[in-house]
Amino acid sequence: MVRARRARKAAVYQPRDIEGIKAAAQATAEVLRELAGALRPGVSTGELDQLAARLISATGGQSAFRGYRGFPGQICISVNDEVVHGIGRPECILQAGDLVSLDVGIRLNGYIGDTAITRCVGGSPSRLQERLLDITRQCLEVGIGAARAGRPVNDIGRAIETHALAAGFSVIRDFVGHGCGRHLHEPPEVPNFACTKPGVELQPGMVLAIEPMLCQGSGQIVVNPDGWTARTRDGGLSAHFEHMIAITNADAEILTWPKKALE
C-alpha cells in the first residue's frame, strides 16, 4: 500500500529493531505465499480478503492496512488494469487469465511487514502478461541491487525506470515505495523513476519497501469512485511486486522472504 507520507526524518534502526521488523516481514511473506496459493478461477476477491483476515490473525498480528486512513480491506487486491489499493469484493469473481496483485501488510509486536506479488490466475499467462510479470519482477531485483549504503535513494528509482523503459513498459509515477519499520509509511520516499534530486543518502539500518508498479500503455491512472482503487487510464494491464529490505554495509538484506524459504 502506498499513499502520501508525513515529512519525518528517515529512521535508522538498531539490530534489535531489525530483528523485530524481520519477524513481521516474514510473517507477512508467509501469509502472501498462502494467499497466492488460493488464487484460482471462481474465487472472489472478497473471499480472498476474508482468508487474509484468518491468516493474518493466525500470525498473532493485525492487518496494517485495515482502517489505515479509512481503508476497508484486510489486504489490497488489484485485478488486471487495477494498479494498487484494490478492495476485495464478493461480486468480483476471478477468471482464468486474470492478473491479480496481492499486497499484504501486517503489524506484529509493534513492527510492520509489507510485501506484494502479481500472479496470473490459472497459471497460464499470455506472452504479454508473462513479459510484464518478468520485467516487473526484474525491476524489483535491479532496484534492490541499487540500494547501497552511501548512495542516494534516487539510484533505486533510476535503475527501475531504466530497466522498465528498455523493455517497453511504463512506470506508474503516482505511487512510490517508502521506509517501513514501526510505521507502515516512513521516510524516505522511494520513487520507481529517476528524480531531479538525488534524495537522502542510504545508511545501514534503514529499512525500505521497494515496490515497482509497471504497466502497458501511458502509465497514467484514474481512481475509482471508492476513493482507493487506482487503475490505468487507458486500460493497460499492470503488475506490482514489493520486498522490504534492510540497508547494510554490503548488499541489501531482503526481509520479506517466508521463514520457511529461508530455512
C-alpha positions in Angstrom: 0.0 0.0 0.0 1.4 3.4 -1.0 -0.1 6.8 0.0 1.4 10.2 0.8 3.6 10.3 3.9 4.1 12.9 6.6 7.5 14.6 6.5 9.7 13.0 9.1 13.3 12.0 9.3 14.2 8.6 7.9 14.6 6.1 10.7 17.9 4.2 11.2 17.1 1.0 13.1 19.3 -0.8 15.6 19.9 -4.6 15.2 17.2 -5.5 17.8 14.6 -3.5 15.9 15.8 -5.0 12.6 15.0 -8.5 14.0 11.6 -7.3 15.1 10.9 -5.9 11.6 12.2 -9.1 10.0 9.8 -11.2 12.1 6.9 -9.1 10.9 8.1 -9.1 7.3 8.5 -12.9 7.3 5.0 -13.4 8.8 3.7 -11.1 6.0 5.5 -13.1 3.4 4.1 -16.4 4.6 0.6 -15.0 4.5 1.2 -13.7 1.0 2.5 -17.2 -0.1 -0.6 -18.9 1.2 -2.9 -16.3 -0.4 -1.1 -16.8 -3.7 -1.8 -20.5 -3.5 -5.5 -19.8 -3.1 -5.7 -17.9 -6.4 -8.0 -19.9 -8.8 -10.9 -19.3 -11.2 -14.2 -18.9 -9.4 -12.8 -17.4 -6.2 -14.0 -13.9 -5.4 -11.6 -11.2 -4.2 -14.0 -10.8 -1.2 -13.2 -14.5 -0.3 -9.5 -13.8 -0.6 -9.8 -10.8 1.8 -11.7 -13.0 4.3 -9.0 -15.7 4.0 -6.3 -13.0 4.6 -8.1 -11.9 7.8 -7.8 -15.5 9.1 -4.3 -16.0 8.0 -3.2 -12.7 9.5 -4.9 -13.4 12.8 -3.1 -16.8 12.9 0.3 -14.9 12.9 -0.7 -13.1 16.1 -0.7 -9.8 14.2 -3.2 -7.5 12.7 -3.7 -6.1 9.2 -1.6 -3.0 8.8 -3.9 -1.8 6.1 -7.4 -2.2 7.5 -8.6 1.2 8.9 -5.5 3.0 7.6 -6.9 6.3 6.5 -10.2 4.5 6.2 -9.1 1.6 4.0 -11.9 -1.1 4.4 -10.0 -4.2 3.4 -7.6 -6.6 5.1 -5.2 -6.5 2.1 -5.1 -4.8 -1.3 -6.3 -7.0 -4.2 -5.9 -5.4 -7.7 -7.1 -7.1 -10.9 -5.8 -6.6 -14.4 -5.8 -2.8 -15.1 -6.0 -2.0 -11.4 -2.6 -0.9 -10.2 -2.9 -0.7 -6.4 -5.3 -0.4 -3.5 -8.0 -2.6 -4.9 -10.6 -3.6 -2.3 -11.8 -7.2 -2.1 -15.4 -7.6 -3.2 -17.8 -10.6 -3.2 -19.0 -9.7 -6.7 -15.5 -9.7 -8.2 -15.1 -13.3 -9.4 -11.6 -14.2 -10.7 -11.4 -15.7 -14.2 -8.6 -17.8 -15.7 -6.1 -15.4 -17.2 -6.7 -12.5 -14.8 -3.6 -10.8 -13.4 -4.0 -10.3 -9.7 -1.8 -8.2 -7.4 -1.9 -9.2 -3.7 -0.4 -6.6 -1.3 -0.2 -7.6 2.3 0.7 -5.6 5.4 0.9 -7.0 9.0 1.6 -5.3 12.3 3.3 -7.7 14.6 4.7 -6.8 18.1 5.0 -3.2 17.2 6.6 -3.7 13.8 5.4 -3.7 10.2 5.7 -6.1 7.3 4.7 -5.1 3.8 5.1 -7.2 0.6 3.3 -7.8 -2.7 3.3 -10.0 -5.8 1.3 -10.3 -9.0 0.2 -13.7 -10.4 -1.8 -14.9 -13.3 -5.0 -16.8 -12.2 -4.9 -20.4 -13.7 -1.1 -20.2 -14.1 -1.1 -19.7 -17.9 -0.3 -16.1 -18.7 -0.3 -14.8 -22.2 3.0 -13.8 -23.8 2.3 -10.1 -22.9 1.3 -11.0 -19.3 4.4 -13.2 -18.8 6.7 -10.4 -20.1 5.0 -7.8 -17.9 5.4 -10.0 -14.8 9.0 -10.9 -15.6 10.1 -7.3 -16.3 8.3 -6.0 -13.1 10.0 -8.7 -11.1 13.3 -7.8 -12.7 12.8 -4.2 -11.9 12.4 -5.1 -8.2 15.7 -7.0 -8.4 17.6 -4.2 -10.0 16.1 -1.7 -7.6 17.3 -3.8 -4.7 20.7 -4.2 -6.3 21.0 -0.4 -6.4 20.1 0.1 -2.7 23.6 0.5 -1.3 24.9 2.4 1.8 26.4 5.7 0.9 24.4 6.0 -2.3 21.3 8.3 -2.8 17.9 6.7 -2.7 17.3 8.0 -6.3 19.7 5.4 -7.6 16.9 2.9 -6.9 14.3 4.7 -9.0 16.8 5.3 -11.8 17.7 1.7 -12.0 14.0 0.6 -12.0 12.9 3.1 -14.6 15.8 2.4 -16.9 15.1 -1.3 -17.0 11.3 -0.8 -17.4 11.6 1.7 -20.3 14.2 -0.5 -22.1 11.6 -3.3 -22.1 8.8 -1.1 -23.4 6.8 -0.7 -20.3 5.7 2.4 -18.4 6.4 3.1 -14.7 3.5 4.3 -12.6 4.7 7.6 -11.3 1.8 8.4 -9.0 2.9 6.0 -6.3 6.2 5.2 -4.7 8.0 2.9 -2.3 8.7 4.0 1.3 10.5 3.5 4.5 8.8 0.9 6.7 9.5 -0.3 10.2 7.5 0.8 13.2 5.1 2.6 10.9 3.6 1.5 7.6 4.8 4.5 5.8 8.0 6.2 6.9 10.6 8.4 5.1 12.3 8.3 2.7 10.1 8.0 -0.3 11.5 5.5 -2.8 10.4 6.5 -6.3 10.4 4.0 -9.1 11.7 6.6 -11.5 14.6 9.0 -11.8 14.2 12.3 -9.9 16.0 15.6 -10.5 17.3 15.5 -6.9 19.4 12.6 -5.6 17.4 12.2 -2.4 18.6 11.1 1.0 21.8 9.1 1.4 21.2 5.5 2.3 22.6 4.3 5.6 23.0 0.9 7.3 19.9 0.3 9.4 17.4 2.0 7.1 14.5 -0.3 6.1 12.8 0.3 2.7 9.8 -1.1 0.9 10.7 -1.1 -2.8 7.7 -1.7 -5.0 7.8 -1.1 -8.7 4.5 -0.8 -10.5 4.6 -1.2 -14.3 2.0 -1.2 -17.0 1.5 -1.3 -20.7 0.4 2.0 -22.1 0.8 5.6 -20.9 1.2 4.9 -17.2 -1.5 7.5 -16.3 -4.0 6.4 -13.7 -7.5 7.2 -12.5 -9.0 6.4 -9.1 -12.4 4.6 -8.8 -15.3 6.2 -7.0 -14.4 4.1 -4.0 -11.6 6.6 -3.4 -9.0 3.8 -3.3 -8.7 1.6 -6.3 -6.2 3.1 -8.8 -6.3 1.8 -12.4 -4.6 2.6 -15.6 -6.4 5.4 -17.5 -6.1 3.6 -20.9 -7.0 0.1 -19.6 -3.5 -1.3 -19.9 -2.5 -4.3 -17.7 -0.5 -3.6 -14.6 1.8 -5.6 -12.3 3.2 -4.8 -8.8 6.0 -6.6 -6.8 7.3 -5.5 -3.4 10.0 -6.5 -1.0 11.2 -4.9 2.2 15.0 -4.6 2.6 17.4 -3.6 5.2 20.4 -1.5 4.1 23.7 -3.0 5.3 27.4 -2.3 4.8 27.3 -4.8 1.9 24.3 -6.0 -0.2 20.8 -5.1 1.0 19.2 -7.8 3.0 15.7 -8.9 1.8 13.5 -9.2 4.8 10.3 -10.4 3.1 11.2 -14.0 2.3 9.0 -16.5 4.1 10.8 -18.0 7.1 10.3 -21.5 5.6 12.0 -20.4 2.5 15.0 -19.1 4.5 15.2 -22.3 6.4 
